[in-house]
Amino acid sequence: MGVAVVKSRALAGMNAPEVVVEAHLANGLPAFTLVGLPETEVKEARDRVRAAIQNAGYEFPARRITVNLAPADLPKESGRFDLPIALAILAASGQVPADRLKQAEFAGELALTGELRPVRGALAMALATRQSGHALVLPAQSATEAALARGVETYGATSLLEVCAWLAGQGTLSEAATDADFAAAKYPDFADVKGQVGARRALEVAAAGGHSVLMAGPPGTGKSMLAARFPGILPAMDEAEALEAAAIASLNGGFRAEHWGRRPYRAPHHTASAVALVGGGNNPRPGEISLAHHGVLFLDELPEFPRQVLEVLREPLESGHITISRAARQADFPARFQLVAAMNPCPCGYLGHPNQACRDTPDQIARYRGRISGPLLDRIDIQISVPALTEDELLASAEGEPSAAIRARVEAARARQMQRQGKANAALGTQDLERFCALDGAGEALLKQAIARLKLSARAYHRVLRLARSIADLAGSDAITTSHLAEAIQYRRQP
């Protein structure tokens, strides 16, 4: 009898720190003690592990068993430690050889029968394991997900008995592979949209430069329809972006292989809480803004969201990440998303409608629009009106430009940006603006006039320059002309 060591991984935000599972067997009354800051799910592993070991045909030691999860100051959660705990006990009791335990890391939840069940965060674990150079043994379903991380020797197992046979050299584990394919990404098509030429153009500019958009218009004008088709005109994801987006989805257990390479599209209801939007909880998990990383966050009926919920978007819109601080721990999640929001022009929705009369008073309209703070509006690059369709537009067949044609122009514009500055225009800093967004005399005069008349803040001034740069890139121009600048300025006029 002695001590056996098995390596595993915990989840702490986007990181997966190494956890060493130590099992010690001593003489005395039979007992099973679990230490190392385990949470409730981990404490319950004592009963799952005992039943799984016995049903796998092994003997559960009638000894005083102490299992330590190190480091002791790192909280441990979920059933991912069932498999390493069981292997550590079996190795300490001499029922399985401990030699191969040093070459791999293990994670998996055990059923009472000894079967392995999938765990959250398999992809994040695989990315962390790649740096250590160890092999990774996971439940078969989780191993398929972890195989997306190249350079990691990942094995899938279906039961505790299968893993023990592999450790004893009496069986093999199949190396995991994935059938995820970028070509499978499909989106709704812009060709379905009738009319709305101005809104389509604004969304094309937004896609080209990575800008946020607010659409205001009466009910039924196609705002939600336009937003749902917006991911289809964004540039195709590269492997690094797809891996980041998949790793975040994996933390919440929401990754699907068929979504690999597909831009995330998140549309939370306006009853969502601030924690649901930005993430949090006792054990911090990513919120909607992180689940929309490298994709689109669509907030319909924007003024109906509680004001304190909307205000939490201000920092992530600027920084591209969110830091969640709690008394016991801190987690940092990426949140580089494109915000697409929609709202009605007034509480009844029919202000400016050609056929429906608005029944709201000016005070009611002002209070309704005042639910969205000025600082938040200042951070939204493009603010446009989406008018009601005319009878002719409504009855005409949908023969709009397809998403593929728009995406080709967007990808060409984004390629210019990456070649010129290595980042999207929406991410340009102050020094980048001075270098890449220089204006001629006529452009400076026009911009000065716009700042004075529209009362643009310094932030809005910078966003106008970024928008003008994106419009110029769509036109294939290195220089920003007054026509590019004029189009950018019109997007800053609140609808």
Secondary structure in CASP SS format (residue, H / E / C, confidence):
PFRMAT SS
TARGET T0000
AUTHOR 0000-0000-0000
METHOD secondary structure of the structure
MODEL  1
M C 1.00
G C 1.00
V E 1.00
A E 1.00
V E 1.00
V E 1.00
K E 1.00
S E 1.00
R E 1.00
A C 1.00
L C 1.00
A E 1.00
G C 1.00
M C 1.00
N E 1.00
A C 1.00
P C 1.00
E E 1.00
V E 1.00
V E 1.00
V E 1.00
E E 1.00
A E 1.00
H E 1.00
L E 1.00
A E 1.00
N C 1.00
G C 1.00
L C 1.00
P C 1.00
A E 1.00
F E 1.00
T E 1.00
L E 1.00
V E 1.00
G C 1.00
L C 1.00
P E 1.00
E C 1.00
T H 1.00
E H 1.00
V H 1.00
K H 1.00
E C 1.00
A H 1.00
R H 1.00
D H 1.00
R H 1.00
V H 1.00
R H 1.00
A H 1.00
A H 1.00
I H 1.00
Q H 1.00
N H 1.00
A C 1.00
G C 1.00
Y C 1.00
E C 1.00
F C 1.00
P C 1.00
A C 1.00
R C 1.00
R E 1.00
I E 1.00
T E 1.00
V E 1.00
N E 1.00
L E 1.00
A E 1.00
P C 1.00
A C 1.00
D C 1.00
L C 1.00
P C 1.00
K E 1.00
E C 1.00
S C 1.00
G H 1.00
R H 1.00
F H 1.00
D H 1.00
L H 1.00
P H 1.00
I H 1.00
A H 1.00
L H 1.00
A H 1.00
I H 1.00
L H 1.00
A H 1.00
A H 1.00
S C 1.00
G C 1.00
Q C 1.00
V C 1.00
P C 1.00
A C 1.00
D H 1.00
R H 1.00
L H 1.00
K H 1.00
Q H 1.00
A E 1.00
E E 1.00
F E 1.00
A C 1.00
G C 1.00
E E 1.00
L E 1.00
A C 1.00
L C 1.00
T C 1.00
G C 1.00
E E 1.00
L E 1.00
R E 1.00
P C 1.00
V C 1.00
R C 1.00
G C 1.00
A H 1.00
L H 1.00
A H 1.00
M H 1.00
A H 1.00
L H 1.00
A H 1.00
T H 1.00
R H 1.00
Q H 1.00
S H 1.00
G C 1.00
H C 1.00
A E 1.00
L E 1.00
V E 1.00
L E 1.00
P E 1.00
A H 1.00
Q H 1.00
S H 1.00
A H 1.00
T H 1.00
E H 1.00
A H 1.00
A C 1.00
L C 1.00
A C 1.00
R C 1.00
G C 1.00
V C 1.00
E C 1.00
T E 1.00
Y E 1.00
G E 1.00
A E 1.00
T C 1.00
S E 1.00
L H 1.00
L H 1.00
E H 1.00
V H 1.00
C H 1.00
A H 1.00
W H 1.00
L H 1.00
A C 1.00
G C 1.00
Q C 1.00
G C 1.00
T C 1.00
L C 1.00
S E 1.00
E E 1.00
A C 1.00
A C 1.00
T C 1.00
D C 1.00
A C 1.00
D C 1.00
F H 1.00
A H 1.00
A H 1.00
A C 1.00
K C 1.00
Y C 1.00
P C 1.00
D C 1.00
F H 1.00
A H 1.00
D H 1.00
V C 1.00
K C 1.00
G C 1.00
Q C 1.00
V H 1.00
G H 1.00
A H 1.00
R H 1.00
R H 1.00
A H 1.00
L H 1.00
E H 1.00
V H 1.00
A H 1.00
A H 1.00
A H 1.00
G H 1.00
G C 1.00
H C 1.00
S C 1.00
V E 1.00
L E 1.00
M E 1.00
A E 1.00
G C 1.00
P C 1.00
P C 1.00
G C 1.00
T C 1.00
G C 1.00
K H 1.00
S H 1.00
M H 1.00
L H 1.00
A H 1.00
A H 1.00
R H 1.00
F H 1.00
P H 1.00
G H 1.00
I H 1.00
L C 1.00
P C 1.00
A C 1.00
M C 1.00
D C 1.00
E H 1.00
A H 1.00
E H 1.00
A H 1.00
L H 1.00
E H 1.00
A H 1.00
A H 1.00
A H 1.00
I H 1.00
A H 1.00
S H 1.00
L H 1.00
N C 1.00
G C 1.00
G C 1.00
F C 1.00
R C 1.00
A H 1.00
E H 1.00
H H 1.00
W C 1.00
G C 1.00
R C 1.00
R C 1.00
P C 1.00
Y E 1.00
R E 1.00
A C 1.00
P C 1.00
H C 1.00
H C 1.00
T C 1.00
A C 1.00
S C 1.00
A H 1.00
V H 1.00
A H 1.00
L H 1.00
V H 1.00
G E 1.00
G E 1.00
G C 1.00
N C 1.00
N C 1.00
P C 1.00
R E 1.00
P E 1.00
G C 1.00
E H 1.00
I H 1.00
S H 1.00
L H 1.00
A C 1.00
H C 1.00
H C 1.00
G C 1.00
V E 1.00
L E 1.00
F E 1.00
L E 1.00
D C 1.00
E C 1.00
L H 1.00
P H 1.00
E H 1.00
F C 1.00
P C 1.00
R H 1.00
Q H 1.00
V H 1.00
L H 1.00
E H 1.00
V C 1.00
L C 1.00
R H 1.00
E H 1.00
P H 1.00
L H 1.00
E H 1.00
S H 1.00
G C 1.00
H E 1.00
I E 1.00
T E 1.00
I E 1.00
S E 1.00
R C 1.00
A C 1.00
A C 1.00
R C 1.00
Q E 1.00
A E 1.00
D E 1.00
F E 1.00
P E 1.00
A C 1.00
R C 1.00
F C 1.00
Q E 1.00
L E 1.00
V E 1.00
A E 1.00
A E 1.00
M E 1.00
N C 1.00
P C 1.00
C C 1.00
P C 1.00
C C 1.00
G C 1.00
Y C 1.00
L C 1.00
G C 1.00
H C 1.00
P C 1.00
N C 1.00
Q C 1.00
A C 1.00
C C 1.00
R C 1.00
D C 1.00
T C 1.00
P H 1.00
D H 1.00
Q H 1.00
I H 1.00
A H 1.00
R H 1.00
Y H 1.00
R H 1.00
G C 1.00
R C 1.00
I C 1.00
S C 1.00
G H 1.00
P H 1.00
L H 1.00
L H 1.00
D H 1.00
R C 1.00
I C 1.00
D C 1.00
I E 1.00
Q E 1.00
I E 1.00
S E 1.00
V C 1.00
P C 1.00
A C 1.00
L C 1.00
T C 1.00
E H 1.00
D H 1.00
E H 1.00
L H 1.00
L H 1.00
A C 1.00
S C 1.00
A C 1.00
E C 1.00
G C 1.00
E C 1.00
P C 1.00
S H 1.00
A H 1.00
A H 1.00
I H 1.00
R H 1.00
A H 1.00
R H 1.00
V H 1.00
E H 1.00
A H 1.00
A H 1.00
R H 1.00
A H 1.00
R H 1.00
Q H 1.00
M H 1.00
Q H 1.00
R H 1.00
Q H 1.00
G C 1.00
K C 1.00
A C 1.00
N H 1.00
A H 1.00
A H 1.00
L C 1.00
G C 1.00
T H 1.00
Q H 1.00
D H 1.00
L H 1.00
E H 1.00
R H 1.00
F H 1.00
C C 1.00
A C 1.00
L C 1.00
D C 1.00
G H 1.00
A H 1.00
G H 1.00
E H 1.00
A H 1.00
L H 1.00
L H 1.00
K H 1.00
Q H 1.00
A H 1.00
I H 1.00
A H 1.00
R H 1.00
L H 1.00
K C 1.00
L C 1.00
S C 1.00
A H 1.00
R H 1.00
A H 1.00
Y H 1.00
H H 1.00
R H 1.00
V H 1.00
L H 1.00
R H 1.00
L H 1.00
A H 1.00
R H 1.00
S H 1.00
I H 1.00
A H 1.00
D H 1.00
L H 1.00
A C 1.00
G C 1.00
S C 1.00
D C 1.00
A C 1.00
I C 1.00
T C 1.00
T H 1.00
S H 1.00
H H 1.00
L H 1.00
A H 1.00
E H 1.00
A H 1.00
I H 1.00
Q H 1.00
Y C 1.00
R C 1.00
R C 1.00
Q C 1.00
P C 1.00
END
